[in-house]
Amino acid sequence: MHAAQDAINTQAGPPQPEDLPSHKRPAVIWAGIAFFSMCAMLLAMTVWIVWSSHTVRLREAGATTENMARALASQAYMELEIADVMLEDLAEHVRNEGNNDHTGERLESHLVQLSRRFVEIAGVFIFDSEGDWLATSAGTGQEGNNADRDYFIYHKTHKQLGSRISAPVLSKTSGQWVLPVSRRVESADGSFAGVVLVTLALASFERIYDSLNLGNTGTAFFALDDGTLIYRRPFQSKLIGMDISSGALLRAYREKGPVGTAMMTAKVDEIERLYSYRHLERFPVIVAAGLSREDIFAEWRRLSVQIVLASLVAGAALLYLFSKLMRQLAARDRIEASLRLASAELRQANADLAARASQDGLTGLANRRCFDETLAHELNRAQRGGHEVSLIMMDVDFFKKFNDQYGHVAGDHCLQAVAGAVARSVGRAQDLAARYGGEEFAVILPGTGTAGALDVAEAIRAAVAALQIPHAASATGAVTISLGVATLRPGQDQHANSSELIRQADALLYQSKNSGRNRVSSHAPAP
């Protein structure tokens, strides 16, 4: 066999179909077809997996940006709604009570309470028609004039009564960036009477924007729908108020509607991102969140490279296996005879091994493992077939004293002689004589009742006694054995198992020992 294998290994290359016997050529051709089919399937599967994972990753990123845009829209809407309600309430108070110092003094404590109630509010102001501060949430003693502010000029020159959101400014009171939300106040005759103003701290927007997981180069922002940038993450103060109306996102909003998701290139930093945007229902504000293409597909690229490499390795393995198969087909004819011979030898070796695995090495009887398996099998057969099974358990009397006096070698010879007597006394092929352990032996008697088992047990006892092996520590002066016989009767012992049968036989064995040894005990009287 080794020579045949060496011949296989030293071939110059895989044989061609025409080099093989005619009856082998179809197998080689079909193997080639199968090989190229598997390669094509592997290539198609690789392409499909890579493309599908790309689509799935893009879809997951779209869902992520949509959720972020929805959260930003909810936060912005809530803050603007609070400001709008406060302005409407203040404008109504001023309209009814007049825009004068007395009204300002009366409302000032109210403004302080409003600003304390909502952490998003940076300040609340009431201006008269000249832009002077009549009341402010900063408390008494505050003076100033906001006539130069864009929102004041707008309300002074426009009769729009609704709330107006202006570009962020640096607060004159705190020096922080704030978002002005203002409203025109008119006197009873409809003339301009001043402005009420609520400023929202940009820091309140910053908290939620910083909580978003935007990757390394993602962004989020909100802006007026005329393109005035209000806030952008990462925050840069120089970008506040920037005009992004010509950017891709504002164009998409004007063309496709108030809600959308698309891959776009940002005007601010020229990075391509997947953006999701939403326009607020009641306010001229648009919010957006975007993840960069690089961040979205970084993990996908790594996995795709691994998949492609794995496919290449698999393809190389297939090629190697195909070449190996061709060599094996060419060599098979030369080694078939050797394999048949080796197979026959192996079957014989397995049979010998199986026999040895079930045989006790010292006595030649069945070993404990074979005994347990046979007893369980015969009990199952007895329950199904309705026949009896008997078990004889036996033990060499005073064997420890025999070993102590004559030595372990003599003890082994004694056990071998006893085992021979047991084997000779068991006549049927279906009966099993086994060494149970140490100096203890057992015999399984399928289809045998108590009377028959007692006959066999007595024959074994007599055969051992007839050996006349000297044993000075025994009352008889020779080696004897004690035996216990138990029988399973189908119908009466429905739940009996091998453990129970062994326990009964062992108990009867000890009854024999306690009764003087060299005798047989059973549940039935001896014949």
Order of alpha helices (4+ residues) and beta strands (2+ residues): alpha-alpha-alpha-beta-beta-alpha-beta-beta-beta-beta-alpha-beta-beta-alpha-beta-beta-beta-alpha-alpha-beta-alpha-alpha-beta-beta-alpha-beta-alpha-beta
